[in-house]
């Protein structure tokens, strides 16, 4: 029972999760603590960084209580977290402003300005400037909060701020840094011209490591607060999507997965940078050296299902899914006249790069039922992912069978529908809801020279879903109608 344990922490948008993982890859304990999002103005999305620390204390306290023996065997810590957020610190490392999150759209004008002034930068940074990425947010701060901007001594991503509280060190990793738009993704180093374009310099950036490297050690204050030994190794860790890839075993070129959480994305691992900025396809650094990933991202995924469940007054998402399953069996062609749904509740990234685009239903009638609308939402998110996949393929990435991770993976109906829409095998995994935590814990082991075999091991397959040719004809017709609604949606944008 002296086997080492790795503590994996994932700072999500709505919850901080933590696990204890042993060297055999078994999750010994798990815990979570909710965090709230503030929306002070339309299109704004912020969090108080202190809430992350309180959530960390809560979740880790639960772990310590639930399995004290495993807690005593912790030998390393790994981190994962929501990407693209901006934590602004002064010279005393105090927070100057609420953390601006990935789905905040205040910097639309600034993103457009960067793309117009520096169009060639996208090939270096792996992506067009978008309001959700970090760099335009800082240009917005410079233009709208100059007094705050003038006091900025450093800018950190969310999980890197958590590391600062744990270790006292300002460090980031290649995968999280790639999501800022300040990284040269091919050279894996800060890109000074983009920093200058947003009024910053290299001295304001944390030092960079690969995600599997040792970043720092647990400091005295944090160790005392958490009941852990001072000096415990802390891995560099990474952004949530690439760390989730490590968790599920998507680590080699050709591996692909769909993440269906609050947002959604299709991710394809590559052995070289492979983006298509014109189609809003990202090419970012993976959480392992000499690897990258190509990603088509949606700003609203499973959150669309939560939204329509509330809108329809349903008792739960599962209750609505049960109605959908009963009324519109996934193995039978859906009526062409069934309502369509545009899933742009928070705007869209790939391939439209339009944070002001908005969603909606079309073809509603007196006979429309909650089941029909629920189906339309599931299908609309699927069509959005098909748009993203096609854009990803245009960048030269390969997408074969796709693992499905995130909260949406709990629905067998949705998994089968995605297989039908994407025309790819889709498979779900046991434990995928913890993939980012597991990936973080694996990186923790790697940082102390352990876990190489664990890295190669994926998660056990829960179920496989093959495309059903008998329903794909109707879906293709509906997809073309879905695509035809885009012009009207753009005409109604704010």
N, C-alpha and C positions, 0 to 999 in steps of 0.2 A: 504493500500500500504506500510505498514511497515514490510511486510514479509521478512525474511532473505533470502539472496542470497549467494550461494557458487560459488567461482571462481575456475573452473577446468582447469588446464594447462597440456597439454601433449606434451612433447618434443620428436618428432619423428625424424627419420633419414633425411627425406626430408622437413619436415615442423613442425613448432611449432604451435599447435592449442590451442585455449582457448575458454571457454564458460562461460556464466552466467546461473546458474541453480537455480530455485526457489524450495521451500520446497515441492511443489507438483510434482516435477520432470519435469517441463517444461523448455526447453531451451529458454531463453529470448533473447540471442544474441550469436553469434559465430564469430570468426575471426581466421586468420592464417597468418603466415609469413614463407617464404621459407628459408631453410638453405642448404648450398652447402657442398658436400663431396669432399675432395681432395684425389687424388690417385697418390702420388708422385712416387711410384714404382709399378710394377705389383704385384697384390695381396694385396696392402696396401689400407686402407680405414680410413681416418682421418677427423676430423673437428676441427675448432678453437673454443674453448669454449666461447670466447667472442662473436662469432656470435650467440650463443644461447641466450645470454643476449640481444643483439640487436634485435633478433627476438621476444623475450619476450616483450621488450619495444614497438615494432611495433604492435604486436597482441593485447596487452592490451590497447594500445592507441586507436586502432580501436574500441574495446569494449566500452571504456569510451565515445567515441564520438557517437557511434551508439545508446546507451541506457544509458544516464547519470542518469536517475532515478534508474534503476536497479543497476548501478555501485555504487550509493550512499548507497545501501542497502547491500553491500557485508559484510558478517559477518565471513567468513572463506575462506581458500585457500586449495586446494588439488592438489597433484602433481602426474604425471605419466611420464614415459620416456622410451626411448630405453634402452634395457638391455645390459649387458656384456661389456660396454665401460669402458675405463680406463682414468681418469683425474688425472694427477700427479701434486701434489702441494709441494712447499717447505715450510720451517718453517714460512714464512711470508704469506702463503696461496696464493702464486703466481703460475701460471701455468708454468710448466717446459718444456712441450712437447705437441705437438698436441694430442688431444684426440684420442685414438685408438679405432675404432668402432667394433661392433659385427661381421661384415662380413670381417674383416681384417684377412688374412691368413698367415701373416709373421711368426707366432709362431708354425708352423706345427711340426718342429723338437722338440721344447720345450714341446709341448703337448705329443708327443711320449715319450720323456724322462720321464715326470712325470708319465705316465701310466706304463712305464717299471720299474721305480724305486719304485713307490708306488701304486701297483695295488689294494691294499686293500682300498685305500682312496675313490674310486668311490662309494662304498656302503655307506660311511658316507656323502659325498658331493652331492650324488644324480645323478652323471653323470661321465662318463669318462672325462678326460681332452681333450679338443678340442681347436683348434687354435682360434676359435671365442670367447671362454670364457675368463674371465679376468685374471685368474691366470697365464696361459702360457704366456700371453703378458708381465707380469712383469718379468718372467724368461728370456724372450727375451731381455727385457731392461737391466737386470743385465748382460747378456752375451754380448750384442752388444752396449749398451750405458752406460758403467759403471760410467762415470762421472755424467750423469744425474741421474742414479739410486741412487748414493750415496747421492744425495741431496733430495731424496723423503722423505717428512715428513708425508704425508698422501695420500691415494688413494680414490677417490670418483667415483661413478657412475654418468652418465650425469645428471639425474634429481636431484641428491644430490648436485652436484656443483651448479645447479640453486638455490637450497634451501640455499646454503651458501651465494650466492649473495643477496638473499631475506632476510635472517635472521641473517647471521653471524655465524650460527651454523653448525657443521659437524655432520650430522645424516644420517643414512640409515634405511631401513626397511627390514623385513625378506624376502619378495618376491624378491626385487632387489639384496639383499645380496646373496640369493641362487644362482643367476646367475653368481656369481663371481667364484665359486668353492672353496671359502674359508669358507663356512658355513656348519656346521653340521645340515642338514635339519630336522632331527628328533628332536634334542634338541633345534633347533632354536637359535644357538649361534655360534660365530666365532670358527673355527676349527684351533687351533694353529699349529698342525703338517703340514697342507697344507700351511699355511702362512710361516712357516720356510722353507718348500721345495722351496719356491719362493723368499727366501731372505728377508722376511718381518716379522713383529711381531704385536702383538695385539695393541700396542700403535699407530700404523699407520692406524688403522681402525676406522671409525666413530662409535659412539654408536648406538645400535640397538633398534628399536621399532617395534611394530606391525603397519601395514599400517594405521589403523584407529585411532592411538593415536596422541595426540598433540605433535608435534616435537619441535616447537619454535614459535616465533612471528615475525611479519614483523618489520625489523629494520628501523631506522630513514632515512638513505640514500635511501633505496629502496622505502620506503613509499613516500618520496618526489618525486622521479623519476616517480613513478607510479600514483601519485595522490590518494593514499589510506591512511587510518589512521595507524599511527604507533601502533604496538602492536597487529595487526590483527592475529588471530590464523592460523598456518600453519600445516596441518596434515602431518604425515610421508609420506603418499602416497606409490606408489609401481611401479614395472616394468610394461611395457605396456600390456603384455599379461594377467597377473593376474588382473590388474586394468580394462582392457576391460571386463574380466569375471564379475567383480563387476558391470560394467556398463550395461551389458545385462541381469544380474540376474543369471548367472551361479555360484552359491555360495554353492551348496550342492553336496554331493557325488552322482555320476551318471549323473550330468549335463555335457554336452560336447559341444564343438563348434570348427569350422574350421575358422581360420583367413587366409585371402587371400589378403595380401598386398604386399609390396616389397618382403618380405619373405613369407613363409606360414607355418602353423602348425596345428596339431590337438591336442586339449587340452581336457583332461578328469579330472574332479574334483574328489578328493578322500578324505577320512577322515583319511588317514594314508599315509606315504611315500610309493610309489609303482613305482619303476623304474626298468629298465633293462639295466644297463650300457653296457653289451656286445652287445646289439643292438642299442646303441646310443640313448636310450630313457631316457629322463630327468625326475627326480622327484624333484620338487621344491616346496617351500612354497607358498601357496596362499596369497592373499592380505588381508585375514581375519584370525583371530586366529584359531588354531586347524583344519586347513584345508590345504591340499596340492593339487598339480595337477601333472598329468603325461602327458608328452608332447613328441610328435614326431615332429621334426622341419625340414623344408626345407629351404635352403639358398636362393632360388629364387622361387617366386610365381607369382603374377601378373606382376612382372617386366619382366617375359618372354614374356608376351603379348605386353608390351611396346617395348621390344627389337625387336620382329618380325615385329611389325607395322613399326618401323623405317627401318628395313632391307628390307622390301618389298616396301618401298616408299609409304605407304598408308597415306591418309590424316589424319586419326585418328584411334584410337583403335575401336571406334564404327563402322566406315566404314568397317573395316576388319571383325568385328563380324557380321555385316549385310550380308556380302558375305558368311561367314561360315553358317549362319542360312539358307540362300537361297539354297546353294549348298549341304549341308549335314544336313538335318533336324534331330534334336536331338531325334525324336521319331521313326527314321528308322535306321536299322542296318547299321553301317559304313562298307565299303568294307575292307576286310582283307588286301588288297594290298595297302591301303592308307598309305602315309608316316607316320613314327613313329618319335617321338621327345623325346630325353633325356633331362630333364630340369635342368641339372647341370651346368648352366652358371657361378655359383659362387662356384662350388663344392657342396658337400652334407653333411648333418649332419645325420639325421635318415633315414635308419638304417646303412648307409655306413661309416659314420665318416671319410670322405675323402675330405678335402677342395681343393685338387688338381684335383679331378675328373672334367671332362668337358662335356658339352652337345653336342648335334648334331642331325641331321636328318638322317634317314635311309629310304630306299625304294623310293628315289626320281626318277622320270622319266620325259620324255619329256612332258608327259601329266599333270605333277604336277602344280597346280594352287595356287595362294595366299590363296584361301579359304581352300584348302587341308592342306597347311602349317599352316594356322591359327588354323584349327581344331586340327592338330597334337599337337600344343603347348598347347591348352586347355586340351586335353586328356592327354598329357604327364605330366602336372602338377597334373592332377587328379590321374594318376597312381603313381606318387611320393607320393601323400597324402595317397593312398591306402597302399603303402609300410610302410609309417609312422604309419597309423592306425593299421596295423597288428602287428607292433612292439610294439605299445602302448598296444594292447590287450594282448600281450605276457607278459607284466608286471603285469597283473591282473586287469587292469583298465576296466571299463565298458563304452562302447560307443553305445548309442542308437540313438535317433534323434539328429541331429547336427544343431545348429544355424550356419549361414554363415555370417561372418563379414569381413570388409576390403573392399578395392576398387573393388575387384573381385566380390563382392556380388551384384554389380550393374547390372551384366549380368544375365538375366533369363536363357539364353541358358547354361551358365557355371554352374549355380546352378543345373539345371536339369541333366546335364552331370555328375556332382559330385554325385548326388543321384544315378544315374545309376551305376557309378563306385564303390562307397563305399557301395552300397546296404543298404543304410540307408535313412530315411527321412531327407531331408535338408530343412531348412526354413530360410527365410530372415526376417530382422527386420527393422522397420521404425527407422531411425536415427542411424543405427549401425556404420556409418562412424565416429560418434563422441563417440563411446563407451568408449574409454580410457579417454576422457575428462569428460564424464558423470560419469564414475567410480571414477575419481579423485575428482570430485565435491561431490559425495556421501560420499567419505572418509573424505572430509572436514567437512561435516555436522556431521558425526559420531564423529569426534575429539572434537566437542563442545557439545556432548550429544544430538544431533538432528538426524533426518533422519532414525531412525530404521525401520519404515514402508516403507520408500522409498527404503531401501536396499533390501527388499523382492520383490519389484516390478520389473519385467523385462521390456522389451521393447515390444510394440505391434507388432504382427506378420504381416509381409507384404505379404508373399506368402509361400506356402508349396509345396514341390516337392517330389513325391513318386518315388521309383525305377520303371523302365519300364522293365518288364521281357522280352519283345519282342526284346530288343536290347542288353540285357546283355550277351547273348551267344557270339556274335561277339566281344564284349568288353573283355570278358574273354580270348578269343583266342589272341586278340591283346595285352592284359596285359602279357600273357606268352611270347610273342615275345619281348615285351618291356624288361621283366626281362632277356631274353636271350642275350640282347645287352650289359649287364653290363660288362661281361668279356672283350669284345672288347674295351669298354670305358676305363676300368682300364688299358688295355694294351697300351693305347695312352696317359695316364696321364703324366704330366710333370715330 
